[in-house]
């Protein structure tokens, strides 16, 4: 290679898609801002500046007087902090799994909620409660594992039904299958609960989610699943870009489409199930966030997956703020907030994306 | 030296035998053109060579059994230019060409400066230098086909498999694309297997021809031996004249008597 071409290639390096550091920074700023709002806003209003100083005070080596009363300090650290952290985690997981499903199925409308994954996780957890297999505490309790199995079952069922037939890739077919699977699994769940009313409360508390009462226990439950599933999804982000040219071409480019799809779908289902296990049914995050990221930063999965993770975290933390302030002092379920934002957006996408892809 | 060979290649799809016991071999640096009427199994043979369909019989690449190769290893040796390449939305031409680097990437993930250099070199060779940052969607059909070939070139394989590379193109772009492939073959010593509809072009570009009908090989060899009026009548149901003109063989359909 002559010096001339070497210069060209280095200069042109910037033309190739890469995750821009400024975009990542932007994502972290969004997370930080959302967390700050989440820590200040609530039944007891605590000034943002005070929260900021309080956070600084906890940076090792720094000592700042935040001016917050002991009560407010306790609210920030004991009540709001774990909830904000859990919201960030759940949002990151839902958005990232949505982006991963969209890439793996080459379907812009794939979403953990719409594919029936949440319903599957709910059924799995219900089976656990009804048969007394676990109580939902700790990361390796039977409940999250059963939720994961249920989630995976739902997505496999939806994809098997929705992707059969000629060319099989119509967005709407997969969605309809997801709706049908969700209804079926929800019916099965209701049936189980009705037969065993003792567990009714346990099941519904689980389904409605516990962001409200979230503590560090929930964070610990979700964290190992989050680390594993996110690592796997990130690891395959380039492979998903290759899958975008279709299975045949991907195979001739050295990617095994079936294997890649299986791994990514399992990881995304694990992420979605873990999120559902601690937060209940929260829809549309996996749809709204990746699409927003695509519009703002480009369509390559190398960009969409990591940025969905960051902005999904910020998005859900803010949605949680809305959930607990709109009807204050009462709290709205956070799924209601995301549905208000997400459902109209989904209808918009449905109208603008014609047929396959 | 034989670069690519198939022996007893048989493909059965849904109980129908699509390809029956096809033998073929291509020497390094040659261009084998597969011709045959619609539904003769041309695309399926190419797909079997690429390992995209289950088949009986063996495919060997430079003497090694391809069935023992991992997907990635095969992709380092054989590149594919499909009839209608899928165009992922919102993809810049350079990024598309960089997909060709996939089988060479460390852990399948990280593009180095060298990879970008190779992709840019491929764009240069195909006259697409100025298009690097353009959205693939905004290119014309002919330019897109060149971008797909650039992607194959970035794959740095010795074998190119092209399925009807000129089907959707007008006569000018057909000429340009085929001349480009021919230039790459000569300059880089590529071994090429392609299907082509146009028999005149098949005779022009193929160093060797293979005619398929109903999934089986009915003729194989030099253009003059394969493209006979009898064979074309028997397998295409077409009445043609073969006209020798300026050292070329032109296959011209006759106008039916009214």
HADDOCK unambig.tbl for C-alpha pairs under 7 A between the chains (distance, minus, plus):
assign (segid A and resid 9 and name CA) (segid B and resid 113 and name CA) 6.54 0.50 0.50
assign (segid A and resid 9 and name CA) (segid B and resid 116 and name CA) 6.02 0.50 0.50
assign (segid A and resid 9 and name CA) (segid B and resid 117 and name CA) 4.52 0.50 0.50
assign (segid A and resid 9 and name CA) (segid B and resid 120 and name CA) 6.89 0.50 0.50
assign (segid A and resid 10 and name CA) (segid B and resid 113 and name CA) 6.22 0.50 0.50
assign (segid A and resid 13 and name CA) (segid B and resid 113 and name CA) 6.52 0.50 0.50
assign (segid A and resid 13 and name CA) (segid B and resid 116 and name CA) 6.34 0.50 0.50
assign (segid A and resid 15 and name CA) (segid B and resid 133 and name CA) 6.65 0.50 0.50
assign (segid A and resid 16 and name CA) (segid B and resid 94 and name CA) 6.44 0.50 0.50
assign (segid A and resid 16 and name CA) (segid B and resid 95 and name CA) 5.71 0.50 0.50
assign (segid A and resid 17 and name CA) (segid B and resid 95 and name CA) 6.53 0.50 0.50
assign (segid A and resid 238 and name CA) (segid B and resid 109 and name CA) 5.92 0.50 0.50
assign (segid A and resid 242 and name CA) (segid B and resid 99 and name CA) 6.51 0.50 0.50
assign (segid A and resid 244 and name CA) (segid B and resid 88 and name CA) 5.78 0.50 0.50
assign (segid A and resid 245 and name CA) (segid B and resid 86 and name CA) 5.05 0.50 0.50
assign (segid A and resid 245 and name CA) (segid B and resid 87 and name CA) 6.38 0.50 0.50
assign (segid A and resid 245 and name CA) (segid B and resid 88 and name CA) 5.93 0.50 0.50
assign (segid A and resid 246 and name CA) (segid B and resid 86 and name CA) 6.50 0.50 0.50
assign (segid A and resid 248 and name CA) (segid B and resid 52 and name CA) 6.52 0.50 0.50
assign (segid A and resid 251 and name CA) (segid B and resid 71 and name CA) 6.60 0.50 0.50
assign (segid A and resid 252 and name CA) (segid B and resid 50 and name CA) 6.94 0.50 0.50
assign (segid A and resid 252 and name CA) (segid B and resid 75 and name CA) 5.29 0.50 0.50
assign (segid A and resid 252 and name CA) (segid B and resid 79 and name CA) 6.42 0.50 0.50
assign (segid A and resid 252 and name CA) (segid B and resid 80 and name CA) 6.36 0.50 0.50
assign (segid A and resid 253 and name CA) (segid B and resid 75 and name CA) 5.33 0.50 0.50
assign (segid A and resid 253 and name CA) (segid B and resid 100 and name CA) 6.36 0.50 0.50
assign (segid A and resid 253 and name CA) (segid B and resid 102 and name CA) 6.05 0.50 0.50
assign (segid A and resid 253 and name CA) (segid B and resid 103 and name CA) 6.02 0.50 0.50
assign (segid A and resid 254 and name CA) (segid B and resid 71 and name CA) 5.04 0.50 0.50
assign (segid A and resid 254 and name CA) (segid B and resid 72 and name CA) 3.84 0.50 0.50
assign (segid A and resid 254 and name CA) (segid B and resid 75 and name CA) 4.92 0.50 0.50
assign (segid A and resid 254 and name CA) (segid B and resid 102 and name CA) 6.53 0.50 0.50
assign (segid A and resid 254 and name CA) (segid B and resid 103 and name CA) 4.96 0.50 0.50
assign (segid A and resid 255 and name CA) (segid B and resid 71 and name CA) 6.67 0.50 0.50
assign (segid A and resid 255 and name CA) (segid B and resid 72 and name CA) 6.57 0.50 0.50
assign (segid A and resid 256 and name CA) (segid B and resid 71 and name CA) 6.54 0.50 0.50
assign (segid A and resid 299 and name CA) (segid B and resid 90 and name CA) 5.94 0.50 0.50
